[in-house]
């Protein structure tokens, strides 16, 4: 039996090896989005493609907004990290508790948001994002 390497021409072996090394280097060195950037992209995707449903803001602690909503008879309890969109919120966080609107991904209703950079589901408590969209200012 002849060894396998003896049957493969050296230039072909070098070309394939260089391609494998280049692919591994590309995968290892490519810039991956930070967790904050991935979360921002998720919020914007849900905003762009999501459906709306009634929700209830249950609590607000630190940078977490806790809420519940029902989609097709299934109740969901969720939390959203709002540290990156805090400037979209009204100053009085206690006033946020109560009715709201949630946007959720139709194929995965557990993937939802109450507020993002371009939209807010906080009823009657308009933040800067909604004011920029409508051109109206909140009276509160």
C-alpha positions as CSV (number, residue, x, y, z in Angstrom):
1,X,0.0,0.0,0.0
2,X,1.2,3.5,-0.9
3,X,0.7,6.2,1.7
4,X,-2.1,8.7,0.9
5,X,0.2,11.7,1.0
6,X,2.4,10.2,-1.8
7,X,-0.6,10.2,-4.1
8,X,-1.6,13.9,-3.6
9,X,0.5,16.5,-5.5
10,X,2.4,18.8,-3.2
11,X,1.0,22.1,-4.7
12,X,-2.6,20.9,-4.1
13,X,-1.8,19.8,-0.5
14,X,-0.2,23.3,0.1
15,X,-3.2,25.1,-1.4
16,X,-5.7,23.2,0.7
17,X,-3.6,23.6,3.8
18,X,-3.4,27.4,3.2
19,X,-7.2,27.6,2.7
20,X,-7.8,25.7,6.0
21,X,-5.4,28.0,7.9
22,X,-7.0,31.1,6.4
23,X,-10.5,29.9,7.3
24,X,-9.6,29.1,10.9
25,X,-7.8,32.5,11.2
26,X,-10.9,34.3,9.8
27,X,-13.2,32.6,12.2
28,X,-10.9,33.2,15.2
29,X,-10.2,36.8,14.4
30,X,-13.5,38.2,13.1
31,X,-15.2,40.8,15.2
32,X,-18.1,39.4,17.1
33,X,-20.8,41.8,18.3
34,X,-20.8,42.5,22.0
35,X,-23.7,41.3,24.2
36,X,-25.0,44.8,24.3
37,X,-24.9,45.1,20.5
38,X,-26.6,41.7,20.1
39,X,-29.4,42.9,22.6
40,X,-29.8,46.2,20.7
41,X,-30.2,44.3,17.4
42,X,-32.7,41.9,19.0
43,X,-34.8,44.9,20.3
44,X,-34.8,46.6,16.9
45,X,-35.7,43.3,15.1
46,X,-38.6,42.7,17.4
47,X,-39.7,46.3,16.9
48,X,-39.5,46.0,13.1
49,X,-41.2,42.7,12.7
50,X,-43.1,42.1,16.0
51,X,-46.8,42.0,16.6
52,X,-48.4,44.0,19.4
53,X,-50.4,42.8,22.4
54,X,-51.7,44.2,25.6
55,X,-49.4,43.8,28.6
56,X,-49.2,44.7,32.2
57,X,-46.0,46.2,33.8
58,X,-45.7,44.4,37.1
59,X,-42.5,45.9,38.6
60,X,-39.5,48.0,37.9
61,X,-36.3,47.2,39.8
62,X,-32.9,48.6,38.9
63,X,-32.5,48.2,35.2
64,X,-35.1,45.4,34.9
65,X,-38.7,46.0,33.8
66,X,-41.0,43.0,34.7
67,X,-44.2,42.5,32.7
68,X,-46.8,39.9,31.6
69,X,-48.8,39.4,28.5
70,X,-51.0,36.8,26.8
71,X,-50.6,35.6,23.2
72,X,-53.1,33.0,21.8
73,X,-54.2,31.9,25.3
74,X,-50.7,31.4,26.7
75,X,-49.5,33.8,29.4
76,X,-46.0,35.0,29.4
77,X,-44.0,36.6,32.2
78,X,-40.9,38.4,31.1
79,X,-38.2,40.9,32.1
80,X,-36.4,43.4,29.9
81,X,-33.0,45.0,30.7
82,X,-33.7,48.6,30.0
83,X,-30.2,50.0,30.9
84,X,-29.5,50.9,27.3
85,X,-32.9,52.6,26.7
86,X,-33.2,54.4,30.1
87,X,-33.4,57.8,28.3
88,X,-36.6,56.6,26.6
89,X,-38.4,56.2,29.9
90,X,-40.4,58.7,31.9
91,X,-38.7,60.1,35.0
92,X,-41.2,58.6,37.4
93,X,-40.6,54.8,37.3
94,X,-43.5,54.0,39.6
95,X,-45.9,55.5,37.0
96,X,-44.8,52.9,34.6
97,X,-46.5,50.1,36.5
98,X,-49.9,49.3,34.9
99,X,-51.2,48.8,31.4
100,X,-48.8,48.8,28.5
101,X,-48.2,47.4,25.0
102,X,-45.7,44.7,24.2
103,X,-44.2,43.8,20.8
104,X,-43.4,40.1,20.4
105,X,-41.9,37.9,17.7
106,X,-44.7,36.0,15.9
107,X,-42.7,32.8,15.6
108,X,-41.4,33.0,19.2
109,X,-43.9,35.0,21.4
110,X,-41.5,34.7,24.4
111,X,-39.1,37.1,22.6
112,X,-40.7,40.4,23.4
113,X,-40.0,44.1,24.3
114,X,-41.9,46.9,25.9
115,X,-39.4,49.7,24.9
116,X,-36.6,50.1,22.5
117,X,-34.6,52.9,20.8
118,X,-37.4,53.6,18.3
119,X,-40.7,52.6,20.1
120,X,-42.3,52.6,23.5
121,X,-45.3,50.6,24.7
122,X,-45.6,52.6,27.9
123,X,-49.2,53.9,27.6
124,X,-49.8,57.5,28.5
125,X,-46.2,57.9,29.7
126,X,-44.5,59.1,26.5
127,X,-40.8,59.1,26.5
128,X,-38.5,60.9,24.0
129,X,-38.6,58.1,21.4
130,X,-42.4,58.5,21.0
131,X,-42.1,62.3,21.0
132,X,-39.5,62.2,18.2
133,X,-41.7,59.9,16.1
134,X,-44.9,61.9,16.5
135,X,-43.5,65.4,16.9
136,X,-45.6,65.9,20.0
137,X,-44.4,66.7,23.5
138,X,-45.7,65.0,26.6
139,X,-47.6,67.2,29.0
140,X,-46.5,65.2,32.0
